[in-house]
Amino acid sequence: MKKILRKFLFFISAIILLTTNISAKDSKDFYKKIDLFGEVLEKIKKEYVDEIDDSEVIDAAINGVLQSLDPYSAYMNPELFKSMQTDTKGEFGGLGIEVGMEAGVIKVISPIDDTPASKAGIKAGDYIVKINDEQVQGKTLMEAVKLMRGPVGSKIYLTIRRKGVKEIINKTITREVIEIKSVESKMIKKKIGYLRLKSFNNNSSAQLFEEIKKIEKKSKATSYILDLRNNPGGLLTQAINVADFFLDDGEILSTKGRRFIENRRFFAKKGDKLNGKPLIVLINNGSASASEIVAGALKDHKRAILLGESTYGKGSVQSIIPLTDGGGMRLTISKYYLPSGKSISEVGVTPDILIEEKSVDFQIDSNSDNQLNYAVKLLTT
């Protein structure tokens, strides 16, 4: 226990020193707290009613430090870290949701279109309180994510609480291999180009550009709708590329962190791919991270009208950092800021026109999608 404890105290000291400014004046109190923490762990080991696993206690303590910082920082022990890095090659299946941690339970950031989660009616903002009748409370984010993985075709049972709904919601979902086609497009009323962007992966911006070129070549659209609803985000570079498509110049976003290297500003290059044609961007509470960067930049530059609901509010960048024990940690290293200087974190991007979704489950259907219908009406009147 003492050897493990020494390693933990070294780790905890490093984390706190990285995340706080400790002056010489406060250092004495700081190390007193470290000693106190060691004393608490020793007493747990000796006097707790049940025998404990030293390694599990230390893992829980480390994770407690990280999760006290924000919902997206977390610790992965060597087994979990290796599992998360494994290329499953279709051996394991998933649900198709982006999740975070809030108040000790899993919070859905966004279900991805055409995945088991979206088909089952999982919504952004849902709280997953049980997985296969096992309480999520007390588990780490990574442990809960691991529980949701499993063989393709296997079933998973989720117990969900939804804001504004008194009754507990139970969902049975069959796991699938999650393959996402980032971009879909179509023409509406023969003159509106509709671009649906589902995620920001390695080639999302290239796919989007190809779809714009196809529309311009075939139909010569007079206006466009960019649909970012239920887009959980992804790569920062892709968000910058996509925003750049619609801007002629100006700042897209800035990032700020404690390290100098994390303080950056990104600007649009000359050339609006739509040549200034009217643009409406659809957003909702499931639009997160990279989606919020694009929507916020276009709003700040008055390049587009934002229609729908306020976005999720995930305005931070996480880095996966390997640790010497073979494990790893996911740590927030910087935050996004819009051209206006506003932070996205916990606030999100507000629409210019608030139109709430009417349907129980998110769906893209020109007949029942009230947000899309409103956007079309604006562009055709």
Residue pairs with C-beta under 8 A, 6 or more apart in sequence:
1 41
1 42
1 45
1 54
4 54
4 55
4 58
5 38
5 41
5 42
5 58
7 58
7 325
8 41
8 58
8 61
8 62
9 34
9 37
9 38
11 62
11 323
12 34
12 37
12 61
12 62
12 65
13 34
15 65
15 66
16 22
16 30
16 65
18 258
19 69
22 30
37 61
41 57
41 58
41 61
44 52
44 57
45 52
45 54
45 57
55 77
59 75
59 77
60 140
62 75
62 329
63 74
63 75
63 140
66 73
66 74
66 75
66 329
66 330
66 331
67 73
67 74
67 101
67 140
67 141
69 331
69 332
70 316
70 332
71 100
71 101
71 102
71 107
71 141
72 100
72 101
72 314
72 316
72 318
72 330
72 332
73 318
73 329
73 330
73 331
73 332
74 101
74 140
74 141
74 142
74 329
74 330
75 140
75 142
75 327
75 328
75 329
76 84
76 142
76 327
76 328
76 329
76 330
77 325
77 327
78 325
78 326
78 327
80 142
80 143
80 146
80 327
81 322
81 326
81 327
81 328
82 326
83 146
84 142
84 145
84 146
84 328
90 152
90 177
91 151
91 152
92 149
92 150
92 151
92 152
92 175
93 149
93 150
93 151
93 152
93 153
93 154
93 175
93 176
93 177
93 178
94 115
94 116
94 148
94 149
94 175
94 176
94 177
94 178
95 115
95 116
95 117
95 122
95 148
95 156
95 173
95 175
95 178
96 111
96 112
96 114
96 115
96 116
96 117
96 118
96 176
96 178
96 180
97 108
97 109
97 110
97 111
97 112
97 115
97 117
97 122
97 232
98 108
98 109
98 110
98 112
98 232
98 233
98 288
99 106
99 107
99 108
99 109
99 128
99 141
99 144
99 145
100 106
100 107
100 109
100 141
100 314
101 107
101 140
101 141
101 144
102 127
104 136
104 137
104 138
105 127
105 128
105 129
105 136
105 137
106 127
106 128
106 129
106 136
106 141
106 144
107 125
107 126
107 127
107 128
108 117
108 122
108 123
108 124
108 125
108 126
108 127
108 128
109 124
109 232
109 286
109 288
109 312
109 314
110 124
110 230
110 231
110 232
110 286
110 287
110 288
110 312
111 117
111 118
111 122
111 123
111 124
111 230
111 286
111 362
112 118
112 178
112 180
112 198
112 199
112 230
112 232
113 196
113 198
113 230
113 364
114 180
115 176
115 178
115 180
116 173
116 174
116 175
116 176
117 173
118 230
118 361
118 362
120 171
120 172
120 173
121 171
121 360
121 361
122 158
122 160
122 171
122 173
123 162
123 286
123 361
123 362
124 230
124 284
124 285
124 286
124 288
124 312
125 162
125 163
125 285
125 286
126 160
126 161
126 162
126 169
127 160
127 161
127 162
128 136
128 144
128 158
128 159
128 160
129 135
129 136
129 137
129 159
129 160
129 161
129 168
130 136
130 157
130 158
130 159
131 144
131 147
131 148
131 156
131 157
131 158
131 159
132 147
132 156
132 157
133 157
133 159
134 147
136 144
139 147
142 330
148 156
149 175
150 156
150 175
151 175
152 175
152 176
152 177
153 174
153 175
153 176
154 174
154 175
155 172
155 173
155 174
155 175
156 172
156 173
156 174
156 175
157 170
157 171
157 172
157 173
158 170
158 171
158 172
158 173
159 168
159 169
159 170
160 168
160 169
160 170
160 171
161 168
161 169
162 169
180 198
180 199
180 201
181 198
182 197
182 198
182 199
182 200
182 201
182 203
182 204
182 207
182 208
183 195
183 196
183 197
183 198
183 204
183 207
183 208
183 210
183 211
184 195
184 196
184 198
184 211
185 193
185 194
185 195
185 196
185 211
185 212
185 214
185 215
186 194
187 193
187 194
187 215
187 219
187 221
188 194
188 225
188 366
188 376
189 376
189 380
190 219
191 219
191 221
191 222
191 223
191 380
192 221
192 222
192 223
192 224
192 225
192 376
192 379
192 380
193 212
193 215
193 216
193 219
193 221
193 223
193 224
193 225
194 224
194 225
194 227
194 372
195 208
195 211
195 212
195 224
195 225
195 226
195 227
196 227
196 364
197 204
197 208
197 226
197 227
197 228
197 231
197 242
197 291
198 230
198 231
199 231
199 232
199 233
199 234
200 231
200 233
200 234
200 235
200 238
200 239
200 242
200 289
200 290
200 291
201 234
201 235
201 238
202 235
202 238
204 234
204 235
204 238
204 242
205 238
205 241
205 242
205 245
208 242
208 245
209 245
209 273
212 245
212 273
212 274
215 221
221 277
222 277
222 278
223 277
223 278
223 279
223 280
223 379
224 274
224 277
224 278
224 279
224 280
225 279
225 280
225 281
225 282
225 372
225 375
225 376
225 379
226 246
226 279
226 280
226 281
226 282
226 294
226 304
227 281
227 282
227 364
227 372
228 281
228 282
228 283
228 287
228 291
228 294
228 295
229 282
229 283
229 284
229 286
229 287
229 308
229 362
229 371
230 284
230 286
230 287
230 362
231 286
231 287
231 288
231 290
231 291
232 286
232 288
232 289
232 291
233 239
233 288
233 289
233 290
233 291
233 292
233 314
234 289
234 290
235 290
236 255
236 290
236 293
236 317
238 290
239 253
239 289
239 290
239 291
239 293
239 294
240 252
240 253
240 266
240 293
242 290
242 294
243 252
243 253
243 268
243 293
243 294
243 297
243 298
244 252
244 268
244 269
245 272
245 273
245 274
246 272
246 273
246 274
246 279
246 298
246 303
246 304
247 268
247 272
247 297
247 298
247 301
247 303
248 268
248 270
248 271
248 272
248 276
249 267
249 268
249 269
249 270
250 267
250 268
250 301
250 339
251 265
251 266
251 267
251 268
251 297
251 339
252 266
252 267
252 268
252 293
252 297
252 339
253 265
253 266
253 293
253 296
253 297
253 336
253 337
253 338
253 339
254 263
254 264
254 265
254 266
254 336
254 337
255 262
255 263
255 264
255 317
255 334
255 335
255 336
255 337
256 262
256 263
256 334
256 335
256 337
257 263
257 317
257 333
257 334
257 335
258 333
259 333
262 317
262 333
262 334
263 334
272 303
278 379
279 298
279 303
279 304
279 305
280 304
280 305
280 306
280 307
280 375
280 378
280 379
281 294
281 295
281 298
281 299
281 304
281 305
281 306
281 307
282 307
282 308
282 371
282 372
282 375
283 291
283 295
283 306
283 307
283 308
283 309
283 310
283 311
283 349
283 351
284 308
284 309
284 311
284 357
284 362
284 371
285 309
285 310
285 311
285 312
285 348
286 312
286 362
287 295
287 308
287 311
287 312
287 349
288 311
288 312
288 313
288 314
289 312
289 314
289 315
291 311
292 311
292 312
292 313
292 314
292 315
292 336
292 344
292 348
292 349
293 336
293 338
293 344
295 304
295 306
295 311
295 349
296 338
296 339
296 340
296 342
296 344
296 349
297 338
297 339
298 304
298 306
299 306
299 338
299 349
299 352
300 338
300 339
300 340
301 339
305 352
305 353
305 378
306 349
306 350
306 351
306 352
306 353
307 351
307 352
307 353
307 355
307 371
307 374
307 375
307 378
308 351
308 353
308 354
308 355
308 357
308 371
309 351
309 354
309 355
309 356
309 357
310 348
310 349
310 350
310 351
311 344
311 348
311 349
312 348
313 344
313 345
313 346
313 347
313 348
314 344
314 345
315 335
315 336
315 337
315 343
315 344
315 345
315 346
315 347
316 332
316 334
316 335
316 336
316 345
317 332
317 333
317 334
317 335
317 336
318 330
318 331
318 332
318 333
319 330
319 331
319 333
320 328
320 329
320 330
321 328
321 329
321 330
321 331
322 328
323 329
335 343
335 344
335 345
336 343
336 344
336 345
337 343
337 344
338 344
338 349
353 374
353 378
355 370
355 371
355 374
357 370
357 371
358 368
358 370
359 368
359 369
359 370
363 369
364 372
366 372
366 373
366 376
